[in-house]
Amino acid sequence: MGFFSFIVLLAIAYLLWRISDQMPDILFRLSEIQRDIAEIRRRNAPTEKAQTTQSDGDSGQ
């Protein structure tokens, strides 16, 4: 049982090492995705404001 626990502990340590090795790449990709989403929202923001202004004006008539 002790040997099996040692093997499991080694496997967990290896997996944690592999995950931590990939962290900088994962964080970089997440920041790129967030930047792209912010850019898309900035592009769509004037369009949404124009639509709400038009619909507000139409409902008042």
Rosetta constraint file for C-alpha pairs under 8 A:
AtomPair CA 1 CA 5 HARMONIC 6.24 0.50
AtomPair CA 2 CA 6 HARMONIC 6.24 0.50
AtomPair CA 3 CA 7 HARMONIC 6.30 0.50
AtomPair CA 4 CA 8 HARMONIC 6.24 0.50
AtomPair CA 5 CA 9 HARMONIC 6.05 0.50
AtomPair CA 6 CA 10 HARMONIC 6.20 0.50
AtomPair CA 7 CA 11 HARMONIC 6.20 0.50
AtomPair CA 8 CA 12 HARMONIC 6.21 0.50
AtomPair CA 9 CA 13 HARMONIC 6.14 0.50
AtomPair CA 10 CA 14 HARMONIC 6.09 0.50
AtomPair CA 11 CA 15 HARMONIC 6.21 0.50
AtomPair CA 12 CA 16 HARMONIC 6.14 0.50
AtomPair CA 13 CA 17 HARMONIC 6.10 0.50
AtomPair CA 14 CA 18 HARMONIC 6.22 0.50
AtomPair CA 15 CA 19 HARMONIC 6.17 0.50
AtomPair CA 16 CA 20 HARMONIC 6.06 0.50
AtomPair CA 17 CA 21 HARMONIC 6.03 0.50
AtomPair CA 18 CA 22 HARMONIC 6.45 0.50
AtomPair CA 19 CA 23 HARMONIC 6.35 0.50
AtomPair CA 22 CA 26 HARMONIC 6.32 0.50
AtomPair CA 23 CA 27 HARMONIC 6.03 0.50
AtomPair CA 24 CA 28 HARMONIC 6.11 0.50
AtomPair CA 25 CA 29 HARMONIC 6.21 0.50
AtomPair CA 26 CA 30 HARMONIC 6.19 0.50
AtomPair CA 27 CA 31 HARMONIC 6.20 0.50
AtomPair CA 28 CA 32 HARMONIC 6.26 0.50
AtomPair CA 29 CA 33 HARMONIC 6.23 0.50
AtomPair CA 30 CA 34 HARMONIC 6.19 0.50
AtomPair CA 31 CA 35 HARMONIC 6.12 0.50
AtomPair CA 32 CA 36 HARMONIC 6.19 0.50
AtomPair CA 33 CA 37 HARMONIC 6.16 0.50
AtomPair CA 34 CA 38 HARMONIC 6.16 0.50
AtomPair CA 35 CA 39 HARMONIC 6.23 0.50
AtomPair CA 36 CA 40 HARMONIC 6.22 0.50
AtomPair CA 37 CA 41 HARMONIC 6.18 0.50
AtomPair CA 38 CA 42 HARMONIC 6.17 0.50
AtomPair CA 39 CA 43 HARMONIC 6.29 0.50
AtomPair CA 40 CA 44 HARMONIC 6.26 0.50
AtomPair CA 41 CA 45 HARMONIC 5.87 0.50
AtomPair CA 42 CA 46 HARMONIC 7.64 0.50
AtomPair CA 43 CA 47 HARMONIC 7.77 0.50
AtomPair CA 44 CA 48 HARMONIC 6.29 0.50
AtomPair CA 45 CA 49 HARMONIC 6.27 0.50
AtomPair CA 46 CA 50 HARMONIC 6.10 0.50
AtomPair CA 47 CA 51 HARMONIC 6.23 0.50
AtomPair CA 48 CA 52 HARMONIC 6.22 0.50
AtomPair CA 49 CA 53 HARMONIC 6.08 0.50
AtomPair CA 50 CA 54 HARMONIC 6.13 0.50
AtomPair CA 51 CA 55 HARMONIC 6.11 0.50
AtomPair CA 52 CA 56 HARMONIC 5.96 0.50
AtomPair CA 53 CA 57 HARMONIC 6.16 0.50
AtomPair CA 54 CA 58 HARMONIC 6.12 0.50
AtomPair CA 55 CA 59 HARMONIC 6.12 0.50
AtomPair CA 56 CA 60 HARMONIC 6.57 0.50
AtomPair CA 57 CA 61 HARMONIC 7.06 0.50
